[in-house]
């Protein structure tokens, strides 16, 4: 009998999964990073996560615009520099899938693969579009 066919071992196995955690993971967020930020909130009593996510999302459009322009010009050095910065910002707020996409763009730039840059840029934009609604929901979560 496979794992999916077996009966729950205890009453705790029958509890519904944490849909918030599943949604965050499915959208490419780093739940551990967000939990660390939430601990800062609890210690300070201020909405650290909301502030960081707001700053990140406000700056994301500029990063994407500047990255798109650098890729369009074929400016490999600027693309690499911007991708590196956006990767760090994304990782800080737990946007792991965006950070991975930025890392792929940065690596292509470092490797001088100019023909790969437009596809890698599209990947960054896709991951940001996919992650934005989940970050918005995280930002709007009340302090506990």
N, C-alpha and C positions, 0 to 999 in steps of 0.2 A: 504494500500500500504506500503510495507517495505521500509527501508532506501535505499536499493540498487535500488528500482524501482522509487524513486522520482527524479524529475528534480532538477538540481542545483539551490540553493537559490540565488546565485549571480554569477557574472562573475569570482570571485576569486575561487569559488568551481570547476570551469572547468579547472583550471591550473593543469598541470602534477605534480605528487608528486615528492618530492625531492628524486631522485633515489639514490643519495649518502647516504643520511640519512637512507633510507630503506635498502640498502646493508649493512651498518654498523650495524644496529639493527638486521637484519637477521643473520649476522655472529657472533652475540654475543658480539658486542662492546658496550660500554657505551658511547653514543653520548654526554651526558652531561659532562663526564670526559674529553673527547677529546676537547670539546668546551672550557672548563676551561684551558686546556693546550694551545689551540690556542690563547686564550686571553693573556697568558704570552708571546707568540710569538709576538703578535701585539705590546705589550708594550716594548719588548726588541729589536724587529727587527731581531731576530735570530731564526733559525729553532729549537726551543725547542722540538717540537713534533718529528721531524725527528731524533734528537739526542737520545731522550728517547726510541723511538721505535727501533732504531738501537742497542742500548745497551741491551734492553730487548730481541730482537730476537737473538743477539749474545750469550747472556747468557742462553737463553731458552734451547738450545741443552744440555748444561752442567747440568742444572736443571733436565731435563728429563733423561739424562744418569744416574745421581746420584740417582734420585728417583727410576728408574727402578732397579738399583743395590741394593738399600736398600730394595725394595719390594722383590726382588729375594732372598735376604739373610734372609728375614723375620724380618728385623730390624725395629720394629714398632716405636721405639723412633726416629730414624733417618728419617724414612718416614714422621712422623708427623712434625718434625722440617723443613725438606725440603719443604714439601707441604705448610706449613705455609708461608715460605719465598717466594715461587713461587706465592702463592695466592696474597701476597702483591704487588709483582712486576707486576703481571698481572692486578690487580686493578688500579695501578698507571697509566698504559698506556691505560686503558679503555678496556682491554680484559676481559670483565665481564664473559663470558662463561667459559674461562679458569680459572678465579678466583673461580667460582662456583664449577668447577670440582675439583680444588685443595682443596677447603673447604670440599667437600665430602670425598676426600682421607684423609685429616687431621682428620676429625671426625671419620672415620673408624679406623685410627691409634690410636687416643685418646681412643676410645672405646675398643681397643684391638682386633678388628675384623680382624685378620691376613688373614683369608680366603677371606675377601672382598677386600683386597688390590689390587690383580692383576686386577680385574674388574674395580675398581676405577682408577687405573693407566691407563688402556686402555682408559677410559673416558677423562682423562687429555690429553692424546696424541691425541685423536680424536678432541677435542676442539681446541687444538693448531694447528693441521693441517687445520682445518676449518677456523680458525681466521687469520692465517699467511698471506694469500693473501690480506685480507682486511687491515691488518696492513701495509703490503708493499705499498698498494695504498695510505693509509693515510700518510705514511712517504714520499712518492713521490709527495704529493700535494704541489703546489707552495705556498709561503707566499702570503698573501693577503695584 
